[in-house]
């Protein structure tokens, strides 16, 4: 049983390494094809491309998981809506209409 998990972990690490290598080659190829002619930048190597991938992940994606539903706030709103009674739904809709009316009035005041 324990060997099964080790084998699974080894397969995951191998797959992750292959994906990282493939993405690094793609980034390196695109960089070396576009950046030197357009911006007179130097060509990069494989390890620099991998570094760019990691940097982009840190800056734009982070390393945290994505908890909750895959739809994010929309999924949570759909679940909440499904659990509401008809009276609660009507009250919610009235509140949203009121907010939209206030925003419309503010927008027309700014235009004038």
N, C-alpha and C positions, 0 to 999 in steps of 0.2 A: 504494500500500500504506500509506504514512504517513498519507494523508488519511483512510483508512478508520478508523484508530485515533483520529484527532482527532474524527471524526464520532461514533464510539462513545463517546468520553469526554464530548463535548458532550451526547449523549443521556443519559448517566448523571447528569451534573451537573444537567440540566434535570429529570430524573425525581426526583432527590434533593431538589431545591428544591420541586417540587410536593408531594412526600410531606411534607416539613417544614412547608410552608404549610398543608396539609390537617390535619395533626396539631395544629398551633398553633391553627387555628380550632376544632377539636374541644375542645382543652384550654381555650381562652378561653370557649367557649360553656358548657362544663360548670362551670367556675369561676364565671362570672357568673350561672349559674342556681342553683348550690348554695351557694356560700360566703357571699355577702352576706346571704341570709335566715337561714342557719343560725348563722353566727358573727359577723355584723355586720362583715364585711370589705369592703374596697372592691372595685369592679369592676376588671378588668385589661384591658389592650389586647393587640393582636396580638403586639407585640415582647416584652412581659412573658410571654406564654404561651410564646413560643419560648424565652425564657430559662429558664422552668420546665422545659421539655422537655430542654434541654441540661443543666441542673442535675441533673435526675433521672437522665439517662444517665450523668453523671459519678459521682454518688453510688451508684447501684444497678447500672449496667451496665458502666461503664468504656468505654474505647475500644480495648480489645485484641481481637484475633481469637479465634476458638474453634478452637484446633488439635485435631487428632485426629478421632476418629469422632464423629458427631453424637449418639451415645448416651452419650458421656462415659466414666465409669469402668465402666459396665455393658458397653459395647461392648468396652473393653479386656479386661474379665474374660471375656467370651464368647470373644474371640480366644484368650486364654491357656488357657481351658478346652479349646478345640478342639485345641490343640497338646499337651496333656498326654497321657501314656500312662495306661492304666487303673490302673497302680500309683500313679502320681503323683496321680491323681484320688482314689483311696481314701485316700491319706495326707493329702491336703488336707481331705477330708471328716472324717476322724478328728480332725484338728487343730481344725476348726471346732466339732465336737461337744464337744471338750474345753473350748474357750473358752466355749461356751454353757452348759455344765454349771457352770463356775466362776461365770459371771455369775448363773445361777439360784441358786446357793448364797449368793452375796453378797446377792442381793435378799431371800431368805427370812431371812437373818440380820438385815437392816435392819428387816424387818417385826416381828420378835419382840422 
